[in-house]
Amino acid sequence: MTRAAAAIGERESNGGALRFPAGKGLRLDSGATLEPLEIAYKTYGRLDAAKSNAILVCHALTGDQHAASIHPVTGKPGWWDRVIGPGRPLDPERYFIICSNVVGGCMGSTGPASIDATTGRPYGLAFPVITIGDMVRAQAMLVEALGIETLLAVVGGSMGGMQVLQWAADYPEKLFSAVCIAAAAKHSAQNIAFHEVGRQAIMADPDWRGGDYETAGVRPEKGLAVARMAAHITYLSEAALQRKFGRQLQRDGLSWGFDADFQVESYLRHQGAAFVDRFDANSYLYITRALDYFDLGAQHGGVLANAFSRARHVRFCVLSFSSDWLYPTSESRDIVRALNAAGARTSFVEIETDKGHDAFFLDEPQLDAALRGFFASTAQARALT
C-alpha cells in the first residue's frame, strides 16, 4: 500500500490534494500539458486489505469532491449525501469511496483560477481547453497514486456518467463494474445550445474582463447567475415545475413591474444567487465546453460499440429517468445497444419519475434500490473471482 493509501485508511472521511510536480503533469487532448497538477479529493470509509472495495464517484457539472461531507463554502451536506452514508447504497462501512474535483474545477483541482507557474498569476483564459478524457486521465492518476489497481466500480450521473463511459473506454482493465446514470455518449445540439447561452451570459457581464476578473478583483456574478438559471431549467421537468410552483404568486397581487411576481421566478433567482458564492465563472466556461466536445463514438471511428470493445468483462448498469429531457432515455438506450453490440454484460433500468434530470440528487427510492442491489451483487461477484 502506498503512503497516500495508508494515510487515507486512518480516518473515516479524509482527503486533501495530491500534487503532481513538473515532469509528471497531465497531457491534455489539446496537446498542452498541465504541470504542476493538483487533484483535490475526499474519501469515505476504509480501503480493505485486498484493495478490492474502492468505488470512484464522478461528479456532475457543478459538483465537486464533497460528495458526502459538509461543503466548506455553503455549509450544506454533500451533493450525494443521500446515497453515501451508513445504511445507504454506498455504505462507507462496506466500501472505500473516492470523489475528486475534476480538472478545470474550482474546489482545489487545477483550473482557470489556479496560479500559472510561468506567470505567477491566475490562468484565466490562458488555461488550456479540457475534455472529459482529460478529467478521467487525472482521476486515473489519483487512483494509481492511492495504490489501487482495480476499482470495484466507477459511478456517476450526468457529466459524471460521461466520465464513467470514458473510464470504460480508456481504462477497462482498471474496472470491475461501471454505473452510468442519466447521461449520454455525446452532447446533442440542444445541449450545446443551452451551454452557449450560459457562456454568452457570463462573457457579456462587464465584470468578466475577458476572463481576467481575478486580477481585477471583481467577479461576473450577474452573468454567472443567469447562466445557472438557464441551466437549472433543463435539470427539471415541466411536470415538476408545475407541481412545485404552477402559476403561484410570490405575494398577493401583481407588481405590475419586473420584480419576481411568480414563485418560479423567485426560485430561479435564488438558484443563481446561491451558485455564484461557490462556483468560478471561468470554470463554468471550461467545463461546459468539455461537455460539448464529448462524443465517445467519434473517438472510436464513429462507432460507439468500438469504445467498449475492451470492456467485455466489466459489469455495466445504465439508469435513466422517464422525465429527463436533457439526457432522455433514448440516449441511455443508445449506450445499452452499443454495450450489447460489444458483448459487455449490461443491465438497464428506466426509472419512472416526474422529477426530471436532477432525480439522481433527490429522494428517489427506485434509484436507491437499483444502486443498492447492483453494488451488493457486484461486491459478491468480485469476492468470488
N, C-alpha and C positions, 0 to 999 in steps of 0.2 A: 504494500500500500504506500502511495506517495505521502509526503509530509502534508500536502494540502488535504488529501482524503482523510488522513488521520486526525487532523485538526477539526475537520467538519464533523467527524463522528463523536466529538467530545460533548456537543450540546444538541438539544432538540431542534433548535432553529438557529442557523448560523449563515455565514456567507461573507460578503465583502466584495473585493475586486481582485481579480488576477491581472497582473501586468506582464505583457509580453514585450521584451525590450527590442530595440533596433536590431535588425538582423533576424528576428523571429516574429515579424509582423504578419499582417493578413494581406495576402494577394487578392485583389478585387477583380471582379469580372470586367471592369472598365480598363484594367491594365495597371491601375495605380496600386500602391501598397500603403497600408496604414501601419505606421510604426513610429513610436511605440504604440501598443494596443492595450486598452483596458477593457475587461469584461466584468461588469457588476452582476452579482448573483446572490440568491438566497437558497438555503436548503432546509428541508424539514424531515425529521426522522433520522435514522442511522443506517449507514451502509453495512450490510451483513458481511460476515466473514468471507463468503464466496463472491462478494461483489455482484450479486445476481438480482438485487431488488431495486435498482436505480430506475427512476422514471423521470424523464425530462419533460417539463411543461413549457410549451411555447406560447407567448402572449400575443394578443391581437394588437391592432394599430396603436392604440393609445394606452396600452398596458405597460407593465414593467416587471421587475423581478419580485415585487412584493405581492405574490400571488395569495398568500395566506397569513401575512403578518401586517401589523398596523403600518399604514403608509406614513412615512416621515413628514410629508408635506400636508396631507389632508387630515391626518389623524384618524382616518376611517379604516375598517378592515380591508384586507387584501381583496383583489378583484375576483379571486376564485375561492374565497373563504368558505363558501357553501359546499364546495366539492372536496377541499383539502382540510382534513382535520380528523380527530378521533371519532371513529364510528362512521365516517363519511367515505365515499367511494375511493378517495385517495387518502388512506389512513397512514399517518406517519409511524404508527406502531408496526405497520407491515412493510411500508415502502420508504425508500430514500428518495425524496422528491427534490428535484433541482429546477430552478427557474432563473433565467438570466435576462437582463435587459439587452435588447437587440443592438447590434452595431448601428449607429445613426440615431440612437435614442438619446434621452436627456436625463437619465437617472443613474449615471455613473459609468456607463459604457461609452467608449469613444464615439463622439458625434460632432455635429457642427458647432456646438457650444464649447467643446473641448479646446484646450490650448494647442495650437500648432507649434511643434517643437522648433520648426525652422524660422518662425516669425515672433514667437512669444506672445501671440495674440490669438483670440478665438478664431477657429477656422472660418466660420460664416459660410459664404458660398464657395470658399476655396476647398471646402470638404468635398471629396470625390463622391460621385453618384454611386449608390449602393444597390444591391439586389437581394432578393430572398436567398439566393445561393450564397452570397457573402455572409448573411446573417447565420446561415446554417454552418458554414465553414468555421465561423467564430465559435459557435456552440460546440462543434466537434473538438476544437482546440481546448475548450474548457473541460469537456468530458474527459478527454485524454489526460489533461493536467490533474484531474481528480483521481486518476488511476483506474478508471472504469473502461473495460474493453468492450462490453456489450450492454446496452440498455435493455431493461425489461420491456420498456415501452417509451415511445415519444407520443405526446398528446397535445392537441391544441385546437382552438376554434378560430374561424375567420382567417386572419393573416397567420395565426398560429397553425391552422390546418394546412395552409400552403407550405409552411415550414416543415410540417410533418411529411407532406408529399415529397418535398425536396430532399429530406433526410432519406426517405425510402429509395429515391433515385440515386443519390450520391454516396450514401453510406449504409447500404443494406446489410453489410457484414457486421455492422455495429448495432443492429436492431433485432430484437426478438418479436416485437409487435409494434403496431402503429395505429393511432386513433385520430381520424380526421373528422372534425365537426364543423358543419355549416361553412364549407369552403368550396373552392373551385380550382381547377387545374390551370386556369388562365383568367385574366381580368377582362371583362366584357367592355364594349364601347360605352355602355351606360355607366359602368363603374368608373371608367376613366373620365367620363364627362363630369360626374359628381366631384371627383377629386380635383379636376381642373377649376371648377367653380370655387372650391375651397382655397386652392393655391392662389388664384387671382384675387380673392378677398384679402388674403394676407399681404400679397405684394402690392396691392392698391392702398394699403394703410400707410400714411406718410411716415409713421414711426418704424416701418420696416427698414428703411435706409439702405436699400439694396442688399439686405441681409447682414448689414454691419451694425445692427442696433445695439449689440452688446457693448461695443466700443463707445457708442454714442450715449450709453446709459439710459436707453429707452426700450420699450417693448411694443410690438404691434398688436396690442391686446384687442382692439376693436376688430381688426381683420381676422385674427385667430378665433375670436368668439363667434363671428359669423360663419367661419369655416366649420367649426364644431356644430353650430346649429343646423347647418345644411346637412352635414354628415349624419347627425343624430336622427334626422327624419328617416334615413334609409335603414337604420337599425331597428325600427319599429314597424309594425303592420298597421294598415288602415283600421282594422278591427280593434287593435289595442289602443290606438289613439282615440277612436270613437268611444270605446268603453271607458277609458280613463278620463277623457275631457269632453267629448262631444262638442257642443257649442256653448258650454258653460262660461258665464262671465266671471271675471276676476272680482267684480264689485257690483253693486246694484246700479243698473243702468249703463248706458254707453257714455264714453267720454267725449264723443264727437271730435276726436282727435287721433293722435297716433301713439298714445300710451298703450300698454298691454291690456286691451279690453278683455280678451279671451284667455282662459286659463292655459290653453295650449301655447299661447304666445309667451306668457309668463314663464312657463316650464322651459321653453327653448332658450329664453334669455338667461334663465338660471343656469342651464347646462353650459351655455357659452361662457358666462362669467366665472363659473367654478373651474372650467377647464384651463383658463389662462393662468391660473395660480399654480398649476402643476406641470404644464407642458410647454416645450420650447417651439416657437413658430418655425424655425428652420428645420428642426427635426420633423415637424409635420410635413413640410415640403419634401424632404428626402424619403421619408418612409412611404408616403403616398406614391411617390414616383417609383419606388421599389415594387410596390404592389402593381402599379400599371405595367411595369416591364415584365411581370411574371407571366410566363407561358411555357409550362413544363413540356408540353408536346413539341413545341418549336425547338427546344433544346435537344430533342432526340429524333431529328429527321422528320418532324411534323406528325409523328405517330405517338400518341400518349402511351400506348401499351409498351413501347420500347423503353420508356422511362423506368418501368418496373421489371425489366427482363432479368435483373439480377436479384430480385426481391421475392422469388417464389417461396422461400422458406419463411418469410415474415407473415405473421398473423395480422390481418387488417380488419379494422372496424370503421365503417363510414356511417356517419349520422347526419341527418338533415332535419329541418323544421318545415312543416307544411305551409306556414305563412311567411317564410323568409323570401322576400323578393330581391334582396341584394345578392345573395348566392342561393338561388332556388334549388329545389330538389333535383331538377333536371341536370344541374351541374354535378351534383353528387352521383347521379346515375351514370353520367359520362365517366367519372372516376372509377366506379364499380365495374363498368363494362371493360375499361382498359385493364383493370386488375385481373378480371376474369380471363381476358384475352392473353395476359401474360402468364396465366397459370398460378396466380397468387391465391392464398386462402383468404377469403373475404366474407365478412358479414355486413349487412346493410340494414339500417332502420330509419324510416321516416317517422318522426315524432309529430303527432297531431297536436297543434297548439296555435293559439292566435297571437302569441307574444312576439312574433317576428324574428329577425336575425339575432337579436340580443337574448334569445331564450336560454342560451347556454350560460349566461350570467345569472339567470333568475331561478326562482323556485320552480323546477320542472321535474316532478317525480319520475317520469318515464326516462328522462336523461340519466338521472341518478341510478336507476335500476339497470339501465343498459351499461353504464360505466362500471358499476359495482360487479355485475356479472362477468363482463369481459375481462377486467383486471384480475378477478379471482380465478377464472379459468386459465388465463394466461400464466399466472404465477404457478398454478398447479401443473400446467403443461411444461413449464420450464424446469420445475423440480424433477420431472421425470426424464429430462434429457441428460 
